[in-house]
Amino acid sequence: MTGGKLGALLEDKNTVVPSYLADLNTLAQGLADNVNTALSQGIDQNGAAPATNLFTYDPAVGAALSLAVNPLTPDQIAAALPGATGGNGNALNVASLADAKSINGYTFAQFYGNLGGRVGSDLSLAKSSQATQQLQLSQTQDLRAQVSGVSLNEEAEHMVAFQRAYEATSKMIGILNSLTETLINIIK
């Protein structure tokens, strides 16, 4: 099935949606891994290295569907750099990830924006394709009607002509009937 509504639904299910999901998985995994890596290089409020990652996900299910935040308390976040207990150097490193080109040469926001743009472009293309196919269907139906269809205007003209012919025939029969009676009356 490559055409029609069923073909489009199969294309969406088998190709389009999985490609969007793959990009969302890439984004979610990239965000989680980059933040977890940055935090692993810091220390918490007590001077200890983090024991638990901030983000977790199940790669088998997909990062976009399973991304979760571990319930850490503020003192467990590795915001400081080693040797600077109570500082915010590592938190600044984590914040700088927003501007880093971490996913295929894009920042997280750019990668997500590209995905949104692709969805919008695909939607626009689908609407345009639908309008074109609807126009082709209308043209095909019009051509079929011209070849094998009945013109209501022509049929109305034929019906009026038949009605007038019937009226004329009816008058002629009435006149013949009257002449016949007159002739019979003359002969009697």
C-alpha positions as CSV (number, residue, x, y, z in Angstrom):
1,M,0.0,0.0,0.0
2,T,1.7,3.2,-1.1
3,G,-1.3,5.5,-1.9
4,G,-4.4,6.8,-0.5
5,K,-5.4,7.3,3.1
6,L,-4.3,3.8,4.2
7,G,-0.9,4.2,2.5
8,A,-0.4,7.6,4.3
9,L,-1.3,6.1,7.7
10,L,1.2,3.2,7.1
11,E,3.9,5.7,6.0
12,D,3.3,7.7,9.2
13,K,3.3,4.6,11.5
14,N,6.3,2.9,9.9
15,T,8.5,5.9,8.9
16,V,7.5,9.3,10.0
17,V,6.7,8.8,13.6
18,P,9.7,6.5,14.3
19,S,12.0,9.1,12.8
20,Y,10.5,11.8,15.2
21,L,10.8,9.4,18.1
22,A,14.4,8.6,17.2
23,D,15.2,12.3,17.3
24,L,13.4,12.8,20.6
25,N,15.3,9.8,22.0
26,T,18.6,11.4,20.8
27,L,17.7,14.7,22.5
28,A,16.6,13.1,25.8
29,Q,19.6,10.8,26.0
30,G,22.0,13.6,25.0
31,L,20.6,15.9,27.6
32,A,20.6,13.3,30.3
33,D,24.1,12.0,29.5
34,N,25.6,15.5,29.3
35,V,24.1,16.7,32.5
36,N,25.0,13.5,34.4
37,T,28.6,13.6,33.1
38,A,29.0,17.3,34.1
39,L,27.6,16.6,37.5
40,S,29.8,13.6,38.0
41,Q,32.8,15.9,37.8
42,G,31.7,18.0,40.8
43,I,31.1,17.5,44.5
44,D,28.0,18.0,46.7
45,Q,27.6,20.3,49.6
46,N,29.4,17.9,51.9
47,G,32.4,17.5,49.5
48,A,31.4,14.1,48.3
49,A,31.2,12.9,44.7
50,P,27.6,12.3,43.5
51,A,26.4,8.8,44.3
52,T,23.3,9.0,42.1
53,N,22.8,10.4,38.6
54,L,20.3,13.2,38.3
55,F,18.7,11.7,35.2
56,T,17.9,8.0,34.4
57,Y,16.3,6.4,31.4
58,D,15.8,2.9,29.9
59,P,17.6,2.6,26.6
60,A,15.5,-0.4,25.6
61,V,12.3,1.6,25.9
62,G,13.8,4.8,24.6
63,A,15.1,7.8,26.5
64,A,12.2,10.0,25.4
65,L,9.6,7.7,26.9
66,S,11.5,6.7,30.1
67,L,13.5,9.8,31.1
68,A,13.1,10.4,34.8
69,V,14.6,12.7,37.4
70,N,15.9,11.0,40.5
71,P,14.6,12.5,43.7
72,L,17.8,14.2,45.0
73,T,17.8,16.7,47.8
74,P,19.5,20.0,47.2
75,D,22.6,19.0,49.3
76,Q,23.1,15.9,47.0
77,I,23.5,18.0,43.8
78,A,27.2,18.2,42.8
79,A,27.1,22.0,42.2
80,A,30.7,22.7,43.4
81,L,34.0,21.9,41.7
82,P,36.4,19.6,43.6
83,G,38.4,21.7,46.2
84,A,35.7,24.4,46.3
85,T,33.1,22.9,48.7
86,G,30.0,25.1,48.8
87,G,30.8,26.8,45.5
88,N,28.8,26.9,42.3
89,G,31.5,26.2,39.7
90,N,30.1,22.9,38.6
91,A,26.6,24.3,38.5
92,L,27.9,27.0,36.1
93,N,29.4,24.2,34.0
94,V,26.0,22.5,33.9
95,A,24.3,25.7,32.9
96,S,26.8,26.3,30.1
97,L,25.6,23.1,28.5
98,A,22.6,25.1,27.2
99,D,25.0,26.9,24.8
100,A,27.2,23.9,24.0
101,K,26.7,22.1,20.6
102,S,26.3,18.7,22.2
103,I,24.0,16.9,19.7
104,N,25.2,16.5,16.2
105,G,26.7,20.0,16.2
106,Y,23.5,21.6,17.7
107,T,22.6,22.9,21.1
108,F,19.7,21.2,22.8
109,A,17.3,24.1,21.8
110,Q,18.5,24.1,18.2
111,F,18.1,20.3,17.9
112,Y,14.6,20.5,19.3
113,G,13.8,23.5,17.0
114,N,15.0,21.6,14.0
115,L,12.8,18.7,15.0
116,G,9.8,21.1,15.4
117,G,10.6,22.7,12.0
118,R,10.7,19.3,10.4
119,V,7.3,18.4,11.8
120,G,5.9,21.7,10.6
121,S,7.4,21.2,7.1
122,D,6.1,17.6,6.9
123,L,2.6,18.8,8.0
124,S,2.7,21.6,5.4
125,L,3.8,19.1,2.7
126,A,1.1,16.7,3.7
127,K,-1.6,19.4,3.5
128,S,-0.4,20.5,0.1
129,S,-0.3,16.9,-1.1
130,Q,-3.8,16.4,0.1
131,A,-5.1,19.5,-1.6
132,T,-3.4,18.4,-4.9
133,Q,-4.8,14.9,-4.7
134,Q,-8.3,16.3,-3.9
135,L,-8.0,18.6,-7.0
136,Q,-6.9,15.6,-9.1
137,L,-9.9,13.6,-7.8
138,S,-12.3,16.4,-8.7
139,Q,-10.8,16.7,-12.2
140,T,-11.1,13.0,-12.7
141,Q,-14.7,12.9,-11.5
142,D,-15.5,15.8,-13.9
143,L,-13.9,14.0,-16.8
144,R,-15.8,10.8,-16.1
145,A,-19.0,12.8,-15.9
146,Q,-18.3,14.4,-19.3
147,V,-17.6,11.0,-20.9
148,S,-20.3,8.8,-19.4
149,G,-22.5,11.1,-17.3
150,V,-25.9,12.6,-18.1
151,S,-26.3,16.3,-18.5
152,L,-29.2,17.5,-16.6
153,N,-29.6,20.5,-18.9
154,E,-29.8,18.4,-22.0
155,E,-32.2,16.0,-20.3
156,A,-34.5,18.9,-19.3
157,E,-34.5,20.1,-22.9
158,H,-35.4,16.6,-24.1
159,M,-38.2,16.4,-21.5
160,V,-39.7,19.8,-22.6
161,A,-39.5,18.7,-26.3
162,F,-41.3,15.4,-25.4
163,Q,-43.9,17.2,-23.4
164,R,-44.7,19.6,-26.3
165,A,-44.8,16.7,-28.8
166,Y,-47.3,15.0,-26.4
167,E,-49.4,18.1,-26.2
168,A,-49.4,18.5,-30.0
169,T,-50.3,14.8,-30.5
170,S,-53.0,15.2,-27.9
171,K,-54.5,18.2,-29.7
172,M,-54.3,16.4,-33.1
173,I,-56.1,13.3,-31.6
174,G,-58.8,15.7,-30.2
175,I,-59.3,17.3,-33.6
176,L,-59.4,13.9,-35.4
177,N,-61.9,12.7,-32.8
178,S,-64.0,15.8,-33.4
179,L,-63.8,15.5,-37.2
180,T,-64.8,11.8,-37.0
181,E,-67.9,12.7,-35.0
182,T,-68.8,15.4,-37.4
183,L,-68.3,13.0,-40.3
184,I,-70.4,10.4,-38.7
185,N,-73.1,12.9,-37.9
186,I,-73.2,14.0,-41.6
187,I,-73.4,10.5,-42.9
188,K,-76.3,9.6,-40.7
